[in-house]
């Protein structure tokens, strides 16, 4: 696991770097190495977050070749985030930083993707965290259903997480729709098209 932690980040490109990091985290967790598993996932989230920060600059540069590479790499990032969400259900919370410590990093990285649908996909994770027992588990590892099950503070955190994800997803979806309608309104219909876009959002 230590070898993987050192060598995988040095691989070129996001694929197979990100899948290997998550696979190494899975092996670590199955062997009871919780802190190592958490560290690998956090490292992957940092890589993804940094990519989206840099990818935004490449997309705004107007270079079609760079944008094509960004789009392909973005797909790898989103795939990693979805798989990491499933893995987070198994990962015990941090004893000092809280039960949703890694999940908060996951949400922060997912917010940087371009599509509202990506953020929506984390809503089932909040629902899965509220179940007891969890849908799946690792033998010998106590997940949050064992560590925090029945804790009203944890239940409130999950409620707030789910509400935040839904509200922010709707806000991003509205922005996406306004952007799409604004693009359509900029055509031959001119300002008339923009007025229809506003009317449809009001409805």
N, C-alpha and C positions, 0 to 999 in steps of 0.2 A: 504494500500500500504506500509506503514511504517513497519507493522508487517511482511509482505512478504519479505521486503528488509532485515529484520533481521534474519528471521527464515529459509528461503529457502536455503541460502548458507550453513547452518549447516546440511542439509540433506546428508546422505551418498550416494556416487555414483553420477554419472553425470545424470542418469535418475532415477526419474523425475525432478531432480534439474534444469537442463537447460530449458526444456519446461515450467516449472512453472515460471521461471524468465522471460521468454519472454511473457508468458500469463499475468503476473503481469504488465509488461511494457505496454502491449496492453490496459489493464484496466486503467492504469494511464494515458495514452495518450488520451483515449476516454473521460476521465474526465478532460482533460485540464492540467494535471500535467506533463508538458513537461520535466522539470528537473529530476523528479523522474523516468520517463520512460527512459530517457537517461542514468541515473545512473544504472538502472537495466540491461540495455543492455551492458553497459561498464563492469559491474561486471561479466556478463556472458562471455564476450570476454576475460576478464582476466583469468577466470577459464579455459577456453578452451586453451588459450595460455600457461598457466602454465602446463596443462595436456600434451600438445605436447612436451614441454621441458622435462618433467619427463618421458613421454612415450618413447622418443628417447633413454633414458638411459636403460629402461626396455627392449626395443627391442634388444639393443646391448649386453644384458647380456647373451643371449643364453638360457634363461629359457623359454621353450615352454608354460608352464602354464601362465607365466606373459605375454608372447606375445599374447596369446589368449584373455586375459582380455583387453590388450591394443587395440587389433583389435576391440573388441566389443564396448569399450568406445569411440574409435576413430569414429566409425559410429554415435554415439550419438552426438559427437562434430560437425561433418560435417553436420548432419541434423540441428543442432542448427544454424550453420553459414549460411546455405541456407535460413532458416526461418528468421534469423536476417537481411539478405540482403533485403528481401521483406519488412520487417518492417522499415528499414532505409529510404525507399522512403517516408514514412509518417512523419518521425521524422524531425522537423525543425533543421536547422544548429545552431551551437553554436554562440552566438553574438560576442564573443571575439576570439574563436579558429577557426572559419570559418564554412562554410556550410557543409563541408565533414569531420568534426572532428570525428564523430563516424564511418563513412565509412573507414577512414584511419586505425582505430583500427581493423575493420572487415577485411580489406585487409591484415594487418600484421598477424592476426591470421590465415587467410586462407593460407598464404604463408608457414605455418608450417605443413600443411597436406602433405601426401606422394605422392599425385597424381596431375599431371598437370591439369587434367580435373576439379578438384575442383576450381582452380583459374580461369579457363575459365568461369565458371558459374557466375562470378561477372561482366563480360563484358556487359551482358544485363542490369545490374543495372545502369552502366554508361550511357547507351543509354536511359533508362527510366528516369533518372534524367534530360536529355536534352529536354524532351517533355514538352509541356505546353498546357492544364493542364495535371497533372499527371493522370495515369490510375485509381487511387483510392485515396480517401482522408478521413480524419476524420473531421466530422462536428465541426466547432468552432476552429479548429487548422490550422494555416497557415503553409503549408509545403514549401519546397524550391522553388517550382514553383511560389508561391506568393511572397516569401521573396526576391528571387534572380533572378526571371525570367527576361530575357533581359539584365542581367548584364554581360558585356563582360568578366569580371574577372572570374565569375563563369563558363561561357562557356569554357574559357581556362582551368580551373581546370578540368572540365569534359573531355575535349579533352586529356589532359595530363594523366588523370587517365585511360581512355580507352586504350591509346597507351601503357602505362606502363603495364597494365594487359595483353595485347596481346603479347608484347615482352617477358615478364617474363614467360608467359604460354608456348610460343614456346621454350624458353630456357630450361625450366623444361621438356618439352616433348622430346626435343633432348637428354637431359641427361638420361631420362627414356629409350629411345630407345637404346642409347649407352650402358646402363647398361644391358639391355636385350640381345642385340647382343653380348656383351662381355661375358655374361654367357653362351650363346650358343657356342661361339667360344672356350670356355674353355673345351669343351668335346673332343670327339675322333678326331675331325678335327684339333685340336691344333691351331697353328698360322694361318693356312689357313682360318679357320672360322673367326678369328679376321680381316683378310684382307678383307673378303667379307663384314663384318659389316661396315668397313670404306668406302668401295666402294659404298654401298647402301646409306650411309648418304651423300656422295658427290653428288650423283644423286639427 
